Amino acid sequence: MQFLPIFFDVNNSTCLVIGGGEVALRKSRLLVKTGARVVVVAPHINQELADLVCTADVAGEVKERAYQSADLAGATLVVVATDDASLNKQVSVEAKAQNIPINVADQPELCSFIFPSILDRSPIVVAISSGGASPVLARQLRARLETLIPAGYGKLAQLLGKFRAPVKKRFKTIGQRRAFWEKVTSGAVAELVLTDRSTEAETMLQQWIDNPETAEQSGEVYLVGGGPGDPDLLTFKALRLMQQADVVLYDRLVSPEVLALVRKDAEQINVGKARDKHTVPQGDINEMLISLAKQGKKVLRLKGGDPFIFGRGGEELEGLADAAIPFQVVPGITAASGCAAYAGIPLTHREYAQSVQFVTGHLKNNSIDLNWDELVHDNHTVVFYMGLIGLPHICQKLIEHGQTPSTPVALVQKGTTAEQKVIIGTLKTIVELVAGEVVRPPTLIIVGGVVNLSSKLAWYGE
């Protein structure tokens, strides 16, 4: 390990920045965030940089002239950001001679410290360094951590800091305090903070301190949309909750790639539903969610697409609400949006469609009894979910109610996944085209002029 990782307090200290360009501006922004007084020296200074350091809050200074050795006097830290190799070396030698920490941009051999790639969730700060070998790689690693550490962790840290003294007073041993904080950071208090309910979180935390027995883990249900199949389309919040669930109830439409991102030791229960075949009846699913949550478990209800668009999520939440079980809802990219995008079919377009309508291809009694007149419009897109078996009936009814037989139609199989297949025809031809292919659900049917754009905009290969 070439560099010792430390966090350096420069609040209210003078930090000298030599250079007046973009690099100096980036370094100065970082110093200003720490509360440092920044002094910039350079023959020419970026106006944005000058404005930054001369604000009332920073109380810094700009010296628009060449560097002088005397500029080091009183400096707690020095940053050099110039293209002058001779000057960079001079400042490095002089600063090191006075034991002043120095950083020279892009020249680690002249540095006594380097700037890491920083993930800022203040007061939580994560620093990543490659020792100057590959700053780009360090930034990429930071970007990965961005997806795993929500911004709300900063608020959580602030709340915990506020209660450190009361907790220390309430629990006499280190072991008791550690056990208590572990319950807090992995339980309901933390979730309240991460969902912007800090006032409720503070009240609950105080109750837990006053009555530790109430700090037992309470159950909760996470209703999460897993998207149309591609795991890269998951939201950050969905991934976080998937990683902390104790038990997972998942549907048939959840792709194996998405399911693989669930916490490895979580219990997985397949409650998947297919047309005319329910692995677990809906009523039983509702009861399972309530029962598991009452056992104090964190229950992930994972659905394909979005749980509130033909996902029966509302039905499941009604039961939870009646049983006073806390829950969260995380929307997902619905199949219509995901499959259309991966097929190169914009659902709206100024020349083809000014409105879009989502309908289900079969109803609760397995009929397709729709208001067909409402679906037949010019400059309109209709997306049918679960319509593969009813495709002949859908095409026939649309034509009977006035839709032009030449209206473009696309059938998208397993959109956004490696098994995606797109079949394009018209209301008159699509049934025959599909009959000549091996098509497997889930599928989506898109009707409207926007389908014509697929030949030009399709980008995701079959």
MARNUFI-320074 format. One record per residue (C-alpha): x, y, z. Coordinates in Angstrom, 2 decimals. Layout:
<rs>
+---------+---------+---------+
|      c1 |      c2 |      c3 |
+---------+---------+---------+
|       X |       Y |       Z |
...
+---------+---------+---------+
</rs>
This chain:
<rs>
+---------+---------+---------+
|      c1 |      c2 |      c3 |
+---------+---------+---------+
|    0.00 |    0.00 |    0.00 |
|    1.79 |    3.11 |   -1.26 |
|   -0.51 |    5.75 |    0.28 |
|   -1.98 |    5.80 |    3.77 |
|   -5.77 |    6.36 |    3.46 |
|   -6.71 |    9.13 |    5.89 |
|   -9.37 |   11.83 |    6.14 |
|   -7.77 |   15.24 |    6.59 |
|   -9.58 |   18.07 |    8.44 |
|   -8.96 |   21.34 |    6.58 |
|  -12.03 |   23.18 |    7.86 |
|  -11.13 |   26.87 |    8.42 |
|   -7.58 |   26.16 |    7.21 |
|   -5.83 |   27.90 |    4.31 |
|   -5.39 |   25.69 |    1.25 |
|   -3.21 |   26.99 |   -1.58 |
|   -4.18 |   26.19 |   -5.18 |
|   -1.66 |   27.01 |   -7.88 |
|   -3.30 |   27.17 |  -11.30 |
|   -6.33 |   28.90 |  -12.72 |
|   -7.92 |   26.44 |  -15.13 |
|  -10.49 |   23.65 |  -15.11 |
|   -8.42 |   21.24 |  -13.03 |
|   -7.82 |   23.91 |  -10.39 |
|  -11.56 |   24.62 |  -10.39 |
|  -12.42 |   20.95 |   -9.75 |
|   -9.94 |   20.68 |   -6.88 |
|  -11.12 |   23.98 |   -5.40 |
|  -14.76 |   22.86 |   -5.44 |
|  -13.76 |   19.87 |   -3.35 |
|  -11.80 |   21.98 |   -0.88 |
|  -14.62 |   24.47 |   -0.53 |
|  -17.02 |   21.66 |    0.37 |
|  -14.80 |   20.80 |    3.35 |
|  -14.95 |   24.37 |    4.68 |
|  -11.41 |   25.30 |    3.70 |
|  -10.28 |   28.87 |    2.93 |
|   -8.94 |   28.60 |   -0.62 |
|   -6.24 |   30.88 |   -1.99 |
|   -5.65 |   30.66 |   -5.75 |
|   -2.45 |   31.83 |   -7.43 |
|   -2.02 |   31.94 |  -11.23 |
|   -1.27 |   34.50 |  -13.97 |
|   -4.72 |   33.85 |  -15.43 |
|   -7.64 |   32.65 |  -13.31 |
|  -10.91 |   31.17 |  -14.55 |
|  -13.75 |   33.55 |  -13.66 |
|  -15.86 |   30.72 |  -12.27 |
|  -12.94 |   29.73 |  -10.04 |
|  -12.49 |   33.32 |   -8.85 |
|  -16.19 |   33.61 |   -8.06 |
|  -16.11 |   30.32 |   -6.15 |
|  -13.29 |   31.17 |   -3.76 |
|  -14.25 |   34.80 |   -3.18 |
|  -17.74 |   34.18 |   -1.82 |
|  -18.56 |   35.29 |    1.70 |
|  -18.84 |   31.69 |    2.89 |
|  -15.38 |   30.73 |    1.66 |
|  -13.60 |   34.04 |    2.34 |
|  -10.84 |   32.97 |   -0.02 |
|   -8.48 |   35.01 |   -2.16 |
|   -7.21 |   35.12 |   -5.74 |
|   -3.73 |   36.36 |   -6.67 |
|   -3.55 |   36.85 |  -10.42 |
|    0.20 |   36.63 |  -10.80 |
|    2.99 |   34.06 |  -10.96 |
|    3.70 |   31.78 |   -8.02 |
|    6.15 |   32.96 |   -5.37 |
|    7.79 |   30.78 |   -2.73 |
|    6.37 |   33.05 |   -0.04 |
|    2.87 |   31.90 |   -1.06 |
|    3.45 |   28.72 |    0.95 |
|    3.48 |   30.63 |    4.23 |
|    0.52 |   29.64 |    6.37 |
|   -0.74 |   26.96 |    3.95 |
|   -2.07 |   23.75 |    5.49 |
|   -2.21 |   22.00 |    2.14 |
|   -1.11 |   22.75 |   -1.45 |
|   -2.61 |   21.72 |   -4.77 |
|   -0.76 |   22.34 |   -8.04 |
|   -2.72 |   22.26 |  -11.30 |
|   -0.53 |   23.74 |  -14.06 |
|    1.01 |   22.54 |  -17.32 |
|    4.42 |   23.93 |  -16.34 |
|    6.56 |   20.90 |  -15.44 |
|    9.36 |   23.03 |  -14.03 |
|    7.01 |   25.01 |  -11.79 |
|    5.24 |   21.84 |  -10.63 |
|    8.55 |   20.31 |   -9.53 |
|    9.66 |   23.52 |   -7.83 |
|    6.50 |   23.80 |   -5.72 |
|    6.69 |   20.10 |   -4.85 |
|   10.25 |   20.39 |   -3.57 |
|    9.52 |   23.55 |   -1.60 |
|    6.32 |   22.24 |   -0.03 |
|    7.89 |   18.93 |    0.99 |
|   10.84 |   20.81 |    2.53 |
|    8.32 |   22.58 |    4.80 |
|    6.35 |   19.37 |    5.48 |
|    3.26 |   20.81 |    3.77 |
|    1.11 |   18.10 |    2.14 |
|    1.10 |   18.60 |   -1.63 |
|   -0.79 |   17.24 |   -4.60 |
|    0.37 |   17.82 |   -8.18 |
|   -2.32 |   16.93 |  -10.69 |
|   -1.47 |   13.90 |  -12.85 |
|    2.06 |   13.63 |  -11.42 |
|    1.89 |   11.19 |   -8.50 |
|    5.68 |   11.11 |   -8.23 |
|    5.60 |   14.75 |   -7.09 |
|    2.78 |   14.22 |   -4.56 |
|    2.83 |   13.56 |   -0.84 |
|   -0.93 |   12.88 |   -1.07 |
|   -3.39 |   12.17 |   -3.85 |
|   -7.11 |   12.86 |   -4.26 |
|   -9.21 |    9.70 |   -4.29 |
|  -12.39 |    9.19 |   -6.26 |
|  -15.06 |   10.19 |   -3.77 |
|  -18.58 |    8.97 |   -3.07 |
|  -20.14 |   11.70 |   -0.94 |
|  -23.04 |   10.76 |    1.30 |
|  -21.99 |   13.20 |    4.01 |
|  -21.27 |   12.50 |    6.75 |
|  -20.63 |    9.10 |    5.13 |
|  -17.75 |    9.49 |    2.67 |
|  -16.22 |    6.66 |    0.65 |
|  -12.82 |    7.22 |   -0.96 |
|  -11.37 |    4.97 |   -3.67 |
|   -7.81 |    5.23 |   -4.93 |
|   -5.66 |    3.37 |   -7.43 |
|   -2.53 |    5.05 |   -6.09 |
|   -2.42 |    7.16 |   -9.22 |
|   -2.16 |    4.10 |  -11.47 |
|   -5.64 |    4.40 |  -13.00 |
|   -7.94 |    7.24 |  -11.89 |
|  -10.47 |    6.16 |  -14.54 |
|  -10.78 |    2.71 |  -12.97 |
|  -11.22 |    4.28 |   -9.53 |
|  -14.06 |    6.43 |  -10.90 |
|  -15.74 |    3.38 |  -12.43 |
|  -15.62 |    1.58 |   -9.08 |
|  -17.11 |    4.63 |   -7.43 |
|  -19.93 |    4.59 |   -9.99 |
|  -20.72 |    1.01 |   -9.03 |
|  -20.89 |    1.96 |   -5.37 |
|  -23.24 |    4.81 |   -6.27 |
|  -25.83 |    2.18 |   -7.18 |
|  -25.47 |    0.38 |   -3.85 |
|  -25.36 |    3.28 |   -1.40 |
|  -28.48 |    5.48 |   -1.58 |
|  -28.24 |    9.20 |   -0.89 |
|  -30.41 |    8.63 |    2.18 |
|  -27.50 |    7.01 |    4.02 |
|  -26.19 |   10.48 |    4.77 |
|  -29.43 |   11.35 |    6.56 |
|  -29.31 |    8.03 |    8.37 |
|  -25.78 |    8.72 |    9.62 |
|  -26.86 |   12.16 |   10.86 |
|  -29.76 |   10.64 |   12.78 |
|  -27.58 |    7.96 |   14.36 |
|  -25.00 |   10.56 |   15.35 |
|  -27.71 |   12.55 |   17.09 |
|  -28.57 |    9.57 |   19.28 |
|  -25.08 |    8.26 |   20.07 |
|  -24.99 |    9.81 |   23.54 |
|  -28.50 |    8.60 |   24.59 |
|  -27.68 |    5.08 |   23.37 |
|  -24.37 |    5.07 |   25.23 |
|  -26.19 |    6.14 |   28.40 |
|  -28.95 |    3.53 |   27.96 |
|  -26.70 |    0.55 |   27.15 |
|  -23.70 |    0.09 |   29.41 |
|  -21.57 |   -2.37 |   27.41 |
|  -20.06 |   -2.16 |   23.94 |
|  -21.74 |   -5.44 |   23.00 |
|  -25.20 |   -4.15 |   23.95 |
|  -24.67 |   -0.95 |   21.99 |
|  -23.39 |   -2.82 |   18.94 |
|  -26.37 |   -5.18 |   18.95 |
|  -28.76 |   -2.25 |   19.29 |
|  -27.20 |   -0.29 |   16.41 |
|  -27.24 |   -3.38 |   14.19 |
|  -31.01 |   -3.65 |   14.70 |
|  -31.41 |    0.04 |   13.94 |
|  -29.32 |    0.11 |   10.77 |
|  -30.94 |   -3.02 |    9.31 |
|  -34.49 |   -2.47 |   10.45 |
|  -37.53 |   -0.25 |   10.26 |
|  -35.79 |    2.92 |   11.47 |
|  -33.32 |    2.81 |    8.59 |
|  -36.05 |    2.11 |    6.05 |
|  -38.06 |    5.10 |    7.27 |
|  -35.06 |    7.37 |    6.75 |
|  -34.33 |    5.94 |    3.29 |
|  -37.93 |    6.62 |    2.26 |
|  -37.75 |   10.27 |    3.43 |
|  -39.73 |    9.75 |    6.63 |
|  -37.08 |   11.00 |    9.03 |
|  -39.50 |   12.39 |   11.60 |
|  -41.17 |    8.99 |   11.98 |
|  -37.74 |    7.36 |   12.13 |
|  -36.61 |    9.63 |   14.95 |
|  -39.77 |    8.92 |   16.95 |
|  -39.34 |    5.18 |   16.50 |
|  -35.66 |    5.30 |   17.45 |
|  -36.47 |    7.14 |   20.67 |
|  -39.12 |    4.54 |   21.46 |
|  -36.59 |    1.76 |   20.92 |
|  -34.13 |    3.44 |   23.28 |
|  -36.80 |    3.91 |   25.95 |
|  -38.15 |    0.37 |   25.50 |
|  -35.48 |   -1.88 |   23.89 |
|  -37.87 |   -4.83 |   23.74 |
|  -39.84 |   -2.98 |   21.04 |
|  -36.74 |   -2.99 |   18.85 |
|  -37.40 |   -6.52 |   17.69 |
|  -37.43 |   -6.65 |   13.92 |
|  -40.88 |   -5.89 |   12.56 |
|  -42.03 |   -7.42 |    9.31 |
|  -42.47 |   -5.44 |    6.12 |
|  -43.38 |   -6.18 |    2.50 |
|  -41.57 |   -4.74 |   -0.50 |
|  -43.70 |   -4.76 |   -3.66 |
|  -41.08 |   -4.42 |   -6.38 |
|  -41.35 |   -4.21 |  -10.15 |
|  -38.65 |   -6.34 |  -11.74 |
|  -39.04 |   -4.80 |  -15.19 |
|  -39.48 |   -6.66 |  -18.48 |
|  -36.41 |   -8.90 |  -18.13 |
|  -33.13 |   -7.09 |  -18.60 |
|  -31.58 |   -6.77 |  -15.10 |
|  -29.87 |   -3.53 |  -16.11 |
|  -33.33 |   -1.90 |  -16.16 |
|  -33.87 |   -2.36 |  -12.42 |
|  -33.96 |    0.77 |  -10.28 |
|  -31.35 |    1.36 |   -7.58 |
|  -34.04 |    1.09 |   -4.92 |
|  -35.32 |   -2.21 |   -6.30 |
|  -31.83 |   -3.67 |   -6.16 |
|  -31.28 |   -2.46 |   -2.59 |
|  -34.49 |   -4.05 |   -1.32 |
|  -33.82 |   -7.24 |   -3.26 |
|  -30.52 |   -7.53 |   -1.42 |
|  -32.00 |   -7.25 |    2.07 |
|  -35.15 |   -9.40 |    1.82 |
|  -35.45 |  -12.54 |    3.97 |
|  -37.96 |  -14.25 |    1.68 |
|  -38.99 |  -13.68 |   -1.94 |
|  -42.31 |  -14.44 |   -3.61 |
|  -41.77 |  -14.17 |   -7.36 |
|  -43.86 |  -14.52 |  -10.51 |
|  -43.29 |  -16.43 |  -13.72 |
|  -42.57 |  -13.20 |  -15.59 |
|  -39.52 |  -12.39 |  -13.45 |
|  -36.48 |  -13.26 |  -15.57 |
|  -33.79 |  -15.62 |  -14.19 |
|  -31.25 |  -12.81 |  -14.56 |
|  -33.30 |  -10.51 |  -12.34 |
|  -33.99 |  -13.25 |   -9.80 |
|  -30.25 |  -13.94 |   -9.59 |
|  -29.76 |  -10.50 |   -8.01 |
|  -31.83 |  -11.38 |   -4.94 |
|  -29.89 |  -11.94 |   -1.72 |
|  -28.30 |  -15.39 |   -2.00 |
|  -29.52 |  -16.74 |    1.32 |
|  -33.10 |  -15.48 |    0.93 |
|  -35.85 |  -18.09 |    0.76 |
|  -37.39 |  -18.11 |   -2.73 |
|  -41.01 |  -19.11 |   -3.34 |
|  -42.34 |  -19.42 |   -6.88 |
|  -45.94 |  -18.19 |   -6.94 |
|  -45.87 |  -17.64 |  -10.69 |
|  -49.03 |  -17.43 |  -12.72 |
|  -49.62 |  -18.37 |  -16.33 |
|  -52.85 |  -18.20 |  -18.31 |
|  -55.34 |  -20.68 |  -16.79 |
|  -52.63 |  -21.98 |  -14.44 |
|  -51.82 |  -20.45 |  -11.07 |
|  -48.94 |  -22.07 |   -9.18 |
|  -50.40 |  -20.43 |   -6.06 |
|  -53.93 |  -18.93 |   -6.08 |
|  -54.02 |  -15.16 |   -5.64 |
|  -55.84 |  -15.40 |   -2.31 |
|  -53.15 |  -17.69 |   -0.95 |
|  -50.45 |  -15.27 |   -2.09 |
|  -52.16 |  -12.47 |   -0.19 |
|  -52.29 |  -14.60 |    2.96 |
|  -48.65 |  -15.66 |    2.60 |
|  -47.50 |  -12.04 |    2.46 |
|  -49.38 |  -11.23 |    5.65 |
|  -48.24 |  -14.39 |    7.47 |
|  -44.55 |  -13.97 |    6.59 |
|  -44.54 |  -10.30 |    7.57 |
|  -46.19 |  -11.11 |   10.91 |
|  -43.27 |  -13.47 |   11.55 |
|  -41.01 |  -10.41 |   11.46 |
|  -39.59 |  -11.13 |    8.02 |
|  -38.70 |   -8.70 |    5.26 |
|  -40.77 |  -10.00 |    2.38 |
|  -39.98 |   -9.18 |   -1.23 |
|  -42.95 |   -9.50 |   -3.59 |
|  -41.17 |   -9.47 |   -6.93 |
|  -43.22 |   -9.02 |  -10.09 |
|  -42.33 |   -8.72 |  -13.75 |
|  -42.78 |   -5.28 |  -15.29 |
|  -44.55 |   -2.78 |  -13.04 |
|  -46.69 |   -4.14 |  -10.17 |
|  -49.43 |   -1.55 |  -10.72 |
|  -49.88 |   -2.16 |  -14.45 |
|  -51.78 |   -5.44 |  -14.91 |
|  -49.74 |   -6.85 |  -12.02 |
|  -52.49 |   -7.16 |   -9.38 |
|  -50.27 |   -5.28 |   -6.98 |
|  -53.16 |   -3.22 |   -5.70 |
|  -55.08 |   -6.34 |   -4.68 |
|  -52.14 |   -7.61 |   -2.63 |
|  -51.57 |   -4.26 |   -0.92 |
|  -55.22 |   -4.01 |    0.11 |
|  -54.80 |   -7.12 |    2.24 |
|  -51.58 |   -5.77 |    3.77 |
|  -53.24 |   -2.45 |    4.57 |
|  -56.19 |   -4.21 |    6.24 |
|  -53.74 |   -6.23 |    8.36 |
|  -51.72 |   -3.09 |    9.26 |
|  -48.57 |   -4.55 |    7.66 |
|  -46.10 |   -1.84 |    6.56 |
|  -45.14 |   -1.95 |    2.89 |
|  -43.22 |   -0.12 |    0.19 |
|  -43.88 |    0.00 |   -3.55 |
|  -41.06 |    0.25 |   -6.08 |
|  -42.26 |    0.81 |   -9.66 |
|  -40.59 |   -1.02 |  -12.50 |
|  -40.32 |   -0.43 |  -16.22 |
|  -43.55 |   -1.85 |  -17.58 |
|  -43.45 |   -4.32 |  -20.46 |
|  -44.98 |   -1.88 |  -22.93 |
|  -42.24 |    0.67 |  -22.39 |
|  -39.35 |   -1.78 |  -22.20 |
|  -40.35 |   -4.07 |  -25.07 |
|  -41.25 |   -1.18 |  -27.38 |
|  -37.94 |    0.57 |  -26.69 |
|  -35.90 |   -2.58 |  -27.36 |
|  -37.88 |   -3.23 |  -30.56 |
|  -37.24 |    0.32 |  -31.82 |
|  -40.91 |    1.31 |  -31.60 |
|  -41.61 |    4.68 |  -29.94 |
|  -45.08 |    4.46 |  -28.43 |
|  -45.77 |    8.08 |  -29.35 |
|  -44.43 |   10.11 |  -32.27 |
|  -45.56 |   13.45 |  -33.67 |
|  -46.16 |   11.98 |  -37.13 |
|  -47.78 |    8.70 |  -36.07 |
|  -49.35 |    8.76 |  -32.61 |
|  -50.29 |   11.46 |  -30.12 |
|  -51.72 |    9.03 |  -27.55 |
|  -51.09 |    5.51 |  -26.28 |
|  -53.37 |    3.04 |  -24.51 |
|  -52.49 |   -0.08 |  -22.50 |
|  -55.08 |   -2.86 |  -22.36 |
|  -55.03 |   -6.46 |  -21.21 |
|  -55.53 |   -9.20 |  -23.79 |
|  -57.78 |  -11.21 |  -21.49 |
|  -60.00 |  -10.36 |  -18.56 |
|  -60.61 |  -12.10 |  -15.25 |
|  -63.03 |  -14.57 |  -16.88 |
|  -60.55 |  -15.20 |  -19.75 |
|  -62.72 |  -13.24 |  -22.19 |
|  -61.59 |  -10.35 |  -24.37 |
|  -64.66 |   -8.22 |  -23.91 |
|  -63.19 |   -4.76 |  -24.57 |
|  -64.68 |   -1.44 |  -25.65 |
|  -63.36 |   -1.80 |  -29.17 |
|  -64.71 |    1.55 |  -30.37 |
|  -62.45 |    3.32 |  -27.84 |
|  -59.40 |    1.53 |  -29.24 |
|  -59.96 |    2.49 |  -32.86 |
|  -58.47 |    5.95 |  -33.54 |
|  -56.12 |    7.58 |  -36.00 |
|  -52.73 |    8.65 |  -34.65 |
|  -53.10 |    6.31 |  -31.71 |
|  -51.09 |    3.36 |  -30.33 |
|  -52.67 |    0.41 |  -28.52 |
|  -50.57 |   -2.06 |  -26.55 |
|  -52.12 |   -5.41 |  -25.62 |
|  -50.68 |   -7.30 |  -22.67 |
|  -51.15 |  -11.09 |  -22.56 |
|  -52.75 |  -11.16 |  -26.00 |
|  -50.96 |  -14.03 |  -27.77 |
|  -53.78 |  -16.58 |  -27.56 |
|  -56.41 |  -13.95 |  -28.32 |
|  -54.49 |  -12.42 |  -31.26 |
|  -56.95 |  -13.58 |  -34.00 |
|  -59.89 |  -12.22 |  -32.01 |
|  -58.11 |   -8.91 |  -31.34 |
|  -57.32 |   -8.36 |  -35.01 |
|  -60.83 |   -9.34 |  -36.12 |
|  -62.55 |   -7.02 |  -33.63 |
|  -60.34 |   -4.03 |  -34.42 |
|  -61.09 |   -4.41 |  -38.13 |
|  -64.83 |   -4.89 |  -37.47 |
|  -64.89 |   -1.63 |  -35.53 |
|  -63.23 |    0.38 |  -38.26 |
|  -59.46 |   -0.06 |  -37.92 |
|  -57.81 |   -0.22 |  -41.34 |
|  -56.65 |   -3.81 |  -42.10 |
|  -53.28 |   -2.43 |  -43.22 |
|  -52.60 |   -0.96 |  -39.75 |
|  -49.11 |   -2.09 |  -38.66 |
|  -48.85 |   -4.62 |  -35.83 |
|  -45.81 |   -5.89 |  -33.93 |
|  -45.65 |   -8.92 |  -31.67 |
|  -42.69 |   -8.83 |  -29.28 |
|  -41.64 |  -12.06 |  -27.56 |
|  -39.63 |  -11.87 |  -24.31 |
|  -38.66 |   -8.27 |  -24.97 |
|  -35.38 |   -6.87 |  -23.53 |
|  -33.93 |  -10.37 |  -23.09 |
|  -31.59 |  -12.50 |  -25.19 |
|  -34.67 |  -14.41 |  -26.43 |
|  -36.37 |  -11.33 |  -27.83 |
|  -38.13 |  -11.88 |  -31.13 |
|  -40.09 |   -9.24 |  -33.04 |
|  -42.67 |  -10.21 |  -35.69 |
|  -44.09 |   -7.35 |  -37.74 |
|  -47.14 |   -7.42 |  -39.98 |
|  -50.55 |   -5.80 |  -40.24 |
|  -53.95 |   -6.52 |  -38.73 |
|  -54.64 |   -8.56 |  -41.86 |
|  -51.36 |  -10.56 |  -41.91 |
|  -50.01 |  -10.82 |  -38.37 |
|  -52.01 |  -13.92 |  -37.38 |
|  -50.65 |  -15.92 |  -40.28 |
|  -47.11 |  -14.64 |  -39.68 |
|  -47.21 |  -15.65 |  -36.02 |
|  -48.63 |  -19.07 |  -36.90 |
|  -45.51 |  -19.71 |  -38.98 |
|  -43.18 |  -19.00 |  -36.05 |
|  -42.42 |  -20.65 |  -32.73 |
|  -43.59 |  -18.01 |  -30.28 |
|  -43.33 |  -18.32 |  -26.52 |
|  -44.90 |  -16.09 |  -23.89 |
|  -44.60 |  -13.56 |  -22.48 |
|  -45.50 |  -11.53 |  -25.52 |
|  -46.72 |   -8.01 |  -26.17 |
|  -48.78 |   -6.75 |  -29.12 |
|  -48.34 |   -3.19 |  -30.40 |
|  -50.89 |   -1.79 |  -32.87 |
|  -50.43 |    1.51 |  -34.67 |
|  -48.43 |    3.51 |  -37.19 |
|  -45.43 |    3.77 |  -34.84 |
|  -44.65 |    0.12 |  -35.66 |
|  -43.42 |    1.33 |  -39.07 |
|  -40.45 |    2.96 |  -37.34 |
|  -39.08 |   -0.36 |  -36.14 |
|  -37.29 |   -1.08 |  -39.42 |
|  -35.35 |    2.16 |  -38.99 |
|  -34.94 |    2.39 |  -35.21 |
|  -34.51 |   -1.26 |  -34.13 |
|  -31.19 |   -1.55 |  -32.32 |
|  -31.41 |   -4.65 |  -30.11 |
|  -30.56 |   -7.77 |  -32.11 |
|  -32.55 |  -10.99 |  -31.93 |
+---------+---------+---------+
</rs>
